[in-house]
Structure formats: C-alpha cells, structure tokens
Amino acid sequence: MKANIIVASLLMLALFSSCKDEKKEEAKAAPVLNNIQVTLDLVIKKDDSLQLFYKDEAIPAFNEENSIITPVKGSSERQEIVFNLPEEITPTELRFDIGNKEGQLPVVINNFKMQYKDAIYDSKDSTMLYFLPNNQLKYDQATKTLTYNKVENEPYDPFIYSTELLKKQVGNLYKTKK
C-alpha cells in the first residue's frame, strides 16, 4: 500500500514539474509584434513627453489624431522610448516632436529603430541621416545633440521629420506587413 502511495506521489510530482517547464518555455518566447514598433534611444534630462506623428498614403498631413504621446522620465542616462503604432498603419513618414516643455533641450539622439515581426530596421547610431531638424533645432553631429534655436514670432515647436533616405531604408520592413 505504501509503495502505491509513493509511486502515485512520484507520478504527480513528475506531472506537475513537467507542466512548470512547459510554462517556462512559453514565457521565454518573444511575443510576435502585429504592429510596427518605433524606438528612440536618447538622453532627455527633464521630465517631459515625446510625440510621434505618422502618415501613410491615406493620411495627407501630420495631425493630432495620427500621433502617439509618450511621457518621458528625465535622466542623464540613455533610455529607450517605445511607440507602438496601430496595427492598420504602415507609415510612409514620421515626425518626432522633441519635448513639449520649453527649456527641455538639449537632447541627445543616440539611435532610432523600427520593428515589425522579425524585420528590424536600425539606424546604427546614425539617426540624423534619416531625420531633419526643423528651423527651431540645431544639431551637433559630434555630440549627437539637438539644441533649441529660438525663432522670432513662432510658437515653441521643435521637431525632427523623416527624410527620403529613411523611406527607402524602411521600405523592406513594410513589405513584410503586406
């Protein structure tokens, strides 16, 4: 009788431990993205928010409805700010508003990355080849730093926007979405 209890206990133990192993393996698998994820690696020293505007062929101009605002905790260390675009969006152009609070800049832009499923586009530390600053920003290539350039009679609105080079580089990423 004791032998039957011991055998039954060992079988139960084996069953439960194998289930735990299966759950651990499932947890290790990275989730598959069903949308395009855009990541900026930067140093922004004060609490603020960043806004990503996106356009596709059906959206003629950047607008608030087609944007994502993400709060940012200020730090002197590098941090990645992630934007998850809606699943139905395949952007052709991007625009990042670099801080909403006047006096925020300078900001160091280290890297830019886009991902969809297994396809990744990474600017490999040359982000500003793929974006242009508007007239309210100055860019120092040696330090990768954006600083504010006050323009008379214009409201505070510093941003960077995508170039034709970025459109070409990420074209293959979008082919995986179709």
N, C-alpha and C positions, 0 to 999 in steps of 0.2 A: 504494500500500500504506500509506504514511504517512497519507494522507488518511482511509483507512478506520479506522485506529487512532485518529486524532484524533476522528472522528465518533463512533466507538464509546465513547471515553472521555467525550466531552461528553454523550452519551445516559445513560451510567452515572451521571455527576455529577448530571445533572438528576433522574434517578430517585431517587437517594439523598437529594438535598436536598428534594424534594417529600415524601418519607416523613417526614423530620425535621419539616417544617412541620405535617403532619397530626398527629404525635405531640404537638407543642407545643399545638395547638388542643385536643386531647383532654385534656391536662393542665390547661388553663385552665378547663375546665368544672367548676363546683362539683358535688361529689357530692350526690346526692339522699338525704335522710335517710329511712330506713324506720322510724325510731323517733322518739319525742319527745325533744328535747334541751332541758335546762333549764340556764340560765346565771345565775350570780350575779356581779355586778360589785361588788367590795368591797375594803376595805383591812383586812388582818389582819396585825399586826406580828410575830407569833411563829409559828414552825413549828407546825403542828397538823394536824387533819383536820376536814373537814365531813362531815356525814351527812345525806343526803336520804332521808326516808321518803315513800312514796307509797301511796295507797289508791285502789282503784277500786270499782265496785259489788259486786264479788265478794269484796273484802277488807274485813272489818268493822272492823278496828282496825290502827293502825300497829304494825309488828313488824319485827324484825331481818331476816327473810327478804325483806321487801319494802323494802329500803333499799340505798343505794349510799354507800360511804365513799370520799372522795377526799382524799388528802394535799394539804396546802397549805404552800407555802414562804412564810415570813413576809417581809413587805416593807412599807415605808412608802408604796409606790406602789400605785395601783389595779391590780387584777388580775381576770381573769375565770376563774371556776371552773365547769367544764362537767360536767354529769351527763348520761349517755346512758341513758335508760330502756329496759328490754327492749321489743322490738317489739310484743309482745302486750298491753302495758299502755297503757291510756287513763286516766290518773289523774283522780280527782274531788277529791282533797285532797292537799296536800303539807305536809311539816314539815321544817324545816332545823334540825338540832342545830348550834348555833353554837360550835364548838370543844369538844374533849374534855379539854383541859388547863385546870385551874383556874388563874386568873390571866391568862388569854388576853385577856379583854375589856379595853378597849373595842374594838369592831369597827364600821367604817363601812360601811353598806349603801348603795351608790350606785344599783344598778339590778338588775332581775330580768327575764329574757326566757325565753320558751318558743318552740320552733320545731318544726314538722313539715312536711316537704317545703317548699313555697313559703309556707306560712302561718306568720306570726310574730306573737306577742303580746309587746309590750314595755311595761313599766310606766312608761317615760319618766321616770325619776328619782323616781317616787312609790311606790316599792316598799312602804313600810309602810302604804299604804292597803289593800293586798292581803294583808297578813300581820299577825298579832297576836303580841306577845311573851308568853311565859308569865310567871308571877309572879317568876321569877328574873332577869328582864331589865327594864331601864328604857330607854326610847327618847327621845332628844332630837331632835325634828324639825328644829331649826335646823341642827344639825351632822350629821344622819343617823346618829347614833352610838348603838349599843347598849352599855350597861354592865351589869355583873353586880350583882344585887340578892340578897345572901345571905338565904336563908330558913332559919330555925332548924329543925332536925330533918328537913331534906330533903337528899337527896344532890345533888351538883352536876349539873345537867341543864338548862342554858339553851337554849331553842329558840323559833323563831317558826313559826306554823302559818297555813294559808290561811284567808281569810275567805269569806263568801258572795259578796262583790264579785269576788274572783278567780275563783271558779267561773263566774260569769256572763260575765266578760270573756274567759275562755279557751274557753268553750263552742263558739264558732265554729271554733277551732283543731281541736277534736276531730271536728267534723263532716267535716273533710277526711280523717280517718283511717278512717271507716266505709266 
